[in-house]
Structures are given as structure tokens and as C-alpha cells.
């Protein structure tokens, strides 16, 4: 309409002097202008239609993307709910484990206190046992001295009341019989050889080792110290018997030990290899 008005004004200004002559040409120009405007309008409509199609396509793509994102969001919500349930379950399990750990820790502390008490009682019993062993050794020494004294008095009494003979052979024989024997009177060294009763022992022919066997089904070979009055704490342990060891014996070369036990077997051990 604006263009039409402009054309009308232009035509009006040009045709003021000759209105009548130019009527036919004005009609033609107006028709051309109308056609041009129509073409412009159709072109704009086409452009707008194209734009509408593009926008429609874009909207559909965005709607599809939105639906896809909504599906992802739904899946994520389901996963979140599942993980939340798992987290709550793990939290409950952790609380239960923590409570059990606390309970076990309390029990451990109680057992530790009880162990300390038992260790103290064990120390007291060990001291009492050592005292009893020392007392038993002293009593044994006293018994040996008393037995020796009684035996010497008996020999002396027999020698006083024995008949006198004139033959030299009988006199020398009586002197030999009256010679007092050597009795052990003092414990030189005492050590714990086995965990239970000691049932067998034997010195090696060269006098450097001592083999012991006991009810703990073990044979031990001890090395005697040079003073011959004590043993080395380290020993060879020969295990494998199924019953108490009742007899042990060295070979002449002191290389093997023969042990007999109550399981009806005799085992020959190599000292150096412990087999």
C-alpha cells in the first residue's frame, strides 16, 4: 500500500498538466505495480513457508532430543533409586560390622586381661616348680648322704665282726671287699630334658654327648661341655616315634643313635642329619 501511494503521488505530480492524456498510461503502470507487489508477496510467502518448514523440522528434532533426554533422565532416576537402596543396605551392613567389631574388641580386651592373669599365674607356678625341684634335689642329696653313711657304717661293722684268717689271700680279699664304693652325693647339674618323664639315657662312647628319650616320644642328643658337669642348651631333636622312647644307644663311632619305643619299633637316627 505504501508503494501504491508513492506511485500514485508520483503519477499525480507528473500528470497535473495532462491528466486526461495520461489516464490510459496510468492504468497500465498501476497494473504493473500490482503484479510486482503480488510477485513480492508470493516470494515472501514462499520464504516464510520455507522458514516455517525449517522451524518445524528444528522443533521436531528438539522434541525428539527432549524425549531422548527424558528417557535418559528416567533411567538415571531408576539407577539413582537402585544405588540409594544399595547405599542404605551397605550402610546398615557397615553399622552391623562396626557393632560386631566393637563387640570383638571388647572380648579381645577381656581375653588379653585373662591372658595376663594366666601368664602371672604361670610365672608363679614356674617359680614354685623351681623351688620344689631345688628342694627335691636337696632332699635327694640328703638321702644319698644318709644312705652312704649307713652303708659305710654297715661295712665297718661287718669288717669288725668278720673272722680273722691267717692266709694272705683271705686277708687281701677281705680288704678288697671292705673298700668303700664311690656313691654320688651331690647333684652337679640339673636341666629340663623333656616335656614329660625321661625314660632312657645313654652317654656316647667318646664321652662328648648324651642321648635322652622320654614319654614325649622324642630323642634328644645333648653336647656335654668341656667341664663334663653341664650340657649345651642347644640339642639335636629326633622326632618321629609314636610312643614313649624306652631305650637309646650310640654306635661306636658316635654317628648314629638307636632308639626303641613302645610302638613296637626301633629307629636308627643319623645325628648329623637328624634323620
URTAKA-V151649 format. One record per backbone hydrogen bond with DSSP energy under -1.0 kcal/mol. CO is the residue of the C=O (numbers start at 1). NH is the residue of the N-H. E is the energy in kcal/mol with one decimal. If there is no record, write none. Layout:
# URTAKA-V151649
CO|NH|E  CO|NH|E
This chain:
# URTAKA-V151649
1|5|-2.4  2|6|-2.5  3|7|-3.0  4|8|-2.5  5|9|-2.6  6|10|-2.8  7|11|-2.8  8|12|-2.4  9|13|-2.5  10|14|-2.0  11|15|-1.9  18|22|-1.5  22|26|-2.2  23|27|-1.7  24|28|-1.3  25|29|-2.1  26|30|-2.3  27|31|-1.8  28|32|-2.1  29|33|-2.6  30|34|-2.3  31|35|-2.2  32|36|-2.7  33|37|-2.7  34|38|-2.4  35|39|-2.7  36|40|-2.9  37|41|-2.6  38|42|-2.8  39|43|-2.7  40|44|-2.7  41|45|-2.7  42|46|-2.6  43|47|-2.7  44|48|-3.1  45|49|-2.7  46|50|-2.6  47|51|-2.7  48|52|-2.8  49|53|-2.5  50|54|-2.6  51|55|-2.8  52|56|-2.7  53|57|-2.8  54|58|-2.6  55|59|-2.7  56|60|-2.5  57|61|-2.5  58|62|-2.6  59|63|-2.8  60|64|-2.7  61|65|-2.7  62|66|-2.7  63|67|-2.7  64|68|-2.5  65|69|-2.7  66|70|-2.6  67|71|-2.3  68|72|-2.4  69|73|-2.8  70|74|-2.4  71|75|-2.5  72|76|-2.8  73|77|-2.3  74|78|-2.3  75|79|-2.8  76|80|-2.8  77|81|-2.3  78|82|-2.4  79|83|-3.1  80|84|-2.2  81|85|-2.2  82|86|-2.5  83|87|-2.8  84|88|-2.4  85|89|-2.4  86|90|-3.1  87|91|-2.6  88|92|-2.2  89|93|-2.7  90|94|-3.0  91|95|-2.3  92|96|-2.4  93|97|-2.9  94|98|-2.7  95|99|-2.4  96|100|-2.5  97|101|-2.9  98|102|-2.5  99|103|-2.2  100|104|-2.9  101|105|-2.6  102|106|-2.1  103|107|-2.3  104|108|-2.8  105|109|-2.3  106|110|-2.2  107|111|-2.9  108|112|-2.6  109|113|-2.3  110|114|-2.5  111|115|-2.7  112|116|-2.4  113|117|-2.2  114|118|-2.6  115|119|-2.9  116|120|-2.4  117|121|-2.7  118|122|-3.0  119|123|-2.6  120|124|-2.4  121|125|-2.8  122|126|-2.6  123|127|-2.6  124|128|-2.5  125|129|-2.7  126|130|-2.8  127|131|-2.4  128|132|-2.7  129|133|-2.8  130|134|-2.6  131|135|-2.6  132|136|-2.9  133|137|-2.7  134|138|-2.5  135|139|-2.8  136|140|-2.6  137|141|-2.7  138|142|-2.6  139|143|-2.6  140|144|-2.6  141|145|-2.7  142|146|-2.5  143|147|-2.9  144|148|-2.9  145|149|-2.5  146|150|-2.6  147|151|-2.7  148|152|-2.6  149|153|-2.3  150|154|-2.3  151|155|-2.3  152|156|-2.5  153|157|-2.6  154|158|-2.5  155|159|-2.2  156|160|-1.8  157|161|-2.0  167|171|-1.7  168|172|-2.7  169|173|-2.3  170|174|-2.4  171|175|-2.2  172|176|-2.3  173|177|-2.2  174|178|-1.9  197|215|-2.5  200|213|-2.7  202|211|-2.9  204|207|-1.8  208|224|-2.7  209|204|-2.3  210|222|-3.7  211|202|-2.1  212|220|-2.6  213|199|-1.8  213|200|-1.9  214|217|-1.4  214|245|-2.1  218|214|-1.2  219|238|-3.7  220|212|-2.7  221|236|-2.1  222|210|-2.5  223|232|-2.8  225|228|-2.6  230|225|-2.5  236|221|-2.3  238|219|-2.4  244|262|-2.2  247|260|-2.5  249|258|-3.1  251|254|-1.8  255|271|-2.3  256|251|-1.6  257|269|-3.3  258|249|-1.6  259|267|-3.0  260|246|-2.7  260|247|-1.5  265|261|-2.2  267|259|-2.9  269|257|-2.4  270|274|-2.2
